Amino acid sequence: MIMKRMLTALTGMGLVLSSAIAWATESADGIKDPVDSWEHLWTEVLIDLYIMGGIFGALAIYWLFKYQAKSPDAVGDAPKLTRAQAWSWALVPLFIFLADDLYLAAKGWTAWNVYRTVPENAMEVKVTGNMWYWEFEYEDGTTSGFDVDSKEGDGLVVPVGTPVVLRMTSNDVLHSFGLAKYRVKEDLMPGRITYIWFLPKEEAESYVTCVEFCGVNHSRMFAPVKAIPSEKFEEWLVKRAKEEAEE
Ligand SMILES: [Cu+2]
């Protein structure tokens, strides 16, 4: 009887839990770019961890006191389980947890699809990794970079509102292009072209850092990433092309 009631309670709890998760994470505008999809998935993981951690943590503490041995030679009087009850106790919680895990995995695949699908109107920038600096080349051949010692150079400049796809390769060893602000990173390898894309939604200055240990100056392999209004970006590109012609 007790077992049956507990099983019902557990199943009910699972249902409430899964609908609560679905409700709490339904986003109004859907998934648009890697930042949104990543944040969406991470929020769900956190909700899961806190809800499950809270419920099962509290239950464990409660049971710890409730079933505490009253004397050193106390013997428990747990009810003997029938075969069906034993299987139920193993399988029902398993499926509740598995359903949640599969749900999260599906969200992960969705995020991955967003991550790998470049919008059609994306602006392309070639990125080359070198020991230990980044080189950027725009569609018209204009290049940009950043010198860590002199702090000269603009780094990667992009227009707000336009998706940017980076086609990347390396001149020497393995590097990895890490954009923490835009929640993307990808390796660069000699002889191979890899890609990532991101969407600068607002004016912002962030950094790209190399996130694959690539030698003694690995930690100095960073450059600014400047998202500026598109008119200013066009101006910058012209100015930069002129500078380059003079160099
Ligand atoms: Cu590197």
Boltz pocket constraint, residues with backbone or C-beta under 6 A from the ligand:
constraints:
  - pocket:
      binder: B
      contacts: [[A, 129], [A, 130], [A, 132], [A, 174], [A, 175], [A, 176], [A, 210], [A, 211], [A, 212], [A, 213], [A, 214], [A, 218], [A, 221]]
      max_distance: 6.0
